[in-house]
């Protein structure tokens, strides 16, 4: 097709392995969707961010807040092992507005500092106090800081997903290669000897 058999064979092999990788990625997505791992990862990341290991404090308040609760069906139950109803993604703006709504429900900027001072969770209090020092009395800056705080944690959660996906795709790829007997030497040999296959 391109006037060079070696080039045609290389393109054919690249196409074959690209097709196999797309199949493996699709299988990984089906597995992740079925197991609802993203929702569980997100909840675990939020628990660590808010220093609420059992999910009964700030995490429960967060998931029950109107800005978050509208993103999934049903109610949040920290003890429930089935996380299939929870969202697999929460926009950072929703998270920030929910946190501000929980910390200072009535909140003009003046009372916000006092509300943060009353938080019993030491890690969250320290984080919000530091953000409040940077933001001053500007609630929009504080909200932006909370969004960045959430996004930095979500980068870590994405890392969990990527590592698990790499393992799943490797195992699926290994299985697919074994089941359909993908052999680079055989593929190259077939493409070398059959011009019609190369052209196809």
C-alpha positions in Angstrom: 0.0 0.0 0.0 2.8 2.5 0.9 5.3 0.9 -1.4 7.3 -0.7 1.4 6.5 -4.1 2.8 8.3 -3.4 6.1 6.4 -0.1 6.5 3.1 -1.9 5.8 3.9 -4.6 8.3 4.8 -2.0 11.0 1.6 -0.1 10.4 -0.4 -3.3 10.5 1.1 -4.4 13.8 0.6 -0.9 15.3 -3.0 -1.0 14.2 -3.5 -4.5 15.7 -2.0 -3.6 19.1 -3.9 -0.3 19.2 -7.1 -2.2 18.6 -6.3 -4.6 21.4 -5.4 -1.8 23.8 -8.8 -0.1 23.0 -10.6 -3.4 23.8 -8.7 -3.8 27.1 -9.5 -0.1 28.0 -13.2 -0.7 27.3 -13.2 -3.8 29.4 -11.5 -1.9 32.2 -14.2 0.8 32.0 -16.9 -1.8 32.2 -15.2 -3.4 35.3 -14.8 0.0 37.0 -18.4 1.0 36.2 -19.7 -2.3 37.5 -17.7 -2.2 40.8 -18.3 1.6 41.3 -14.7 2.0 42.5 -14.5 5.7 41.5 -17.3 6.6 43.9 -15.6 4.6 46.7 -12.3 6.3 45.9 -13.8 9.7 46.0 -15.5 9.1 49.3 -12.2 7.7 50.8 -10.3 10.8 49.5 -12.9 13.1 51.1 -12.7 11.2 54.3 -8.9 11.7 54.4 -9.2 15.3 53.3 -11.7 16.1 56.1 -9.9 13.8 58.6 -13.1 11.8 59.2 -12.0 8.1 59.1 -15.4 6.7 59.9 -17.4 9.2 57.8 -19.8 10.1 60.6 -18.8 13.7 61.1 -18.0 16.3 58.4 -18.2 13.7 55.6 -21.8 12.8 56.4 -22.7 16.5 56.7 -21.0 17.1 53.3 -22.8 14.3 51.5 -26.1 15.4 53.0 -25.6 19.0 52.0 -27.8 20.2 49.2 -24.9 21.1 46.9 -23.7 17.4 47.0 -26.8 15.5 47.8 -28.3 16.5 44.4 -25.5 14.7 42.6 -26.7 11.2 43.7 -29.8 9.2 44.4 -30.8 8.2 48.0 -29.1 9.1 51.2 -25.5 8.9 52.4 -24.8 6.2 55.0 -21.2 6.0 56.3 -21.6 2.5 57.5 -23.0 1.2 54.2 -20.4 -0.9 52.3 -22.3 -0.4 49.0 -21.2 2.9 47.5 -23.0 2.4 44.2 -25.4 5.3 44.7 -22.6 7.8 45.5 -21.3 10.2 42.9 -18.1 9.3 41.1 -17.3 13.0 40.6 -18.0 16.1 42.7 -17.3 19.6 41.1 -14.8 21.6 43.2 -17.2 24.5 43.3 -20.0 22.3 44.9 -17.5 21.0 47.4 -16.3 24.5 48.4 -19.9 25.9 48.7 -21.0 22.9 50.8 -18.0 23.3 53.2 -18.7 27.0 53.6 -22.4 26.2 54.1 -21.5 23.6 56.8 -18.9 25.8 58.6 -20.9 29.0 58.5 -24.5 28.5 57.5 -25.5 32.1 58.1 -22.1 33.5 57.1 -21.2 37.0 56.4 -17.5 37.3 56.1 -17.2 38.8 59.6 -18.7 35.7 61.3 -16.8 33.3 59.1 -13.6 33.6 61.1 -15.5 32.9 64.3 -17.2 29.9 62.7 -13.9 28.5 61.6 -12.5 29.0 65.1 -15.3 26.8 66.5 -14.5 23.8 64.3 -13.5 20.8 66.5 -11.7 18.9 63.8 -8.1 20.2 64.2 -6.8 19.4 60.7 -9.8 21.0 59.0 -9.6 24.0 61.3 -5.9 24.5 60.6 -6.4 24.3 56.9 -9.4 26.7 56.8 -7.6 29.1 59.2 -4.6 29.2 56.9 -6.9 29.8 53.9 -8.7 32.5 55.8 -5.4 34.3 56.6 -4.6 34.4 52.9 -8.1 35.4 51.8 -8.6 38.1 54.4 -12.3 39.1 54.4 -12.7 38.1 50.7 -15.2 35.1 50.8 -14.5 34.5 47.0 -10.8 34.0 47.6 -11.6 31.7 50.5 -13.9 29.7 48.3 -11.2 29.5 45.6 -8.7 28.3 48.2 -11.1 25.5 49.3 -11.6 24.5 45.6 -7.8 24.3 45.2 -7.5 22.3 48.4 -10.1 19.8 47.1 -8.5 19.6 43.7 -5.1 18.8 45.1 -6.6 15.8 47.0 -8.5 14.7 43.9 -5.2 14.5 42.1 -4.2 11.9 44.6 -7.5 10.1 44.2 -6.9 10.1 40.4 -3.6 8.4 41.1 -5.3 5.6 42.9 -7.6 5.1 40.0 -4.8 5.2 37.4 -2.7 2.6 39.4 -5.6 0.2 39.7 -6.5 0.7 36.0 -2.9 -0.1 34.9 -3.1 -3.4 36.9 -6.5 -4.3 35.5 -5.6 -3.4 31.9 -2.3 -5.4 32.2 -4.2 -8.5 33.5 -7.0 -8.1 30.9 -4.4 -7.6 28.1 -2.5 -10.7 29.3 -5.7 -12.7 29.3 -6.9 -11.4 25.9 -3.5 -12.1 24.4 -3.6 -15.6 25.7 -7.2 -16.3 24.7 -6.9 -15.1 21.1 -3.3 -16.2 20.8 -1.8 -12.8 19.9 1.7 -13.5 18.7 3.8 -10.8 17.1 5.9 -13.2 15.0 2.7 -14.8 13.6 1.1 -11.5 12.9 4.3 -10.2 11.2 4.6 -13.4 9.2 1.0 -13.3 8.0 1.3 -9.7 7.0 4.6 -10.5 5.2 3.2 -13.4 3.2 -0.4 -12.1 2.5 -0.5 -8.8 0.6 -4.3 -8.6 0.9 -4.0 -8.6 4.7 -1.4 -5.9 4.5 -3.6 -3.8 2.3 -6.6 -4.3 4.5 
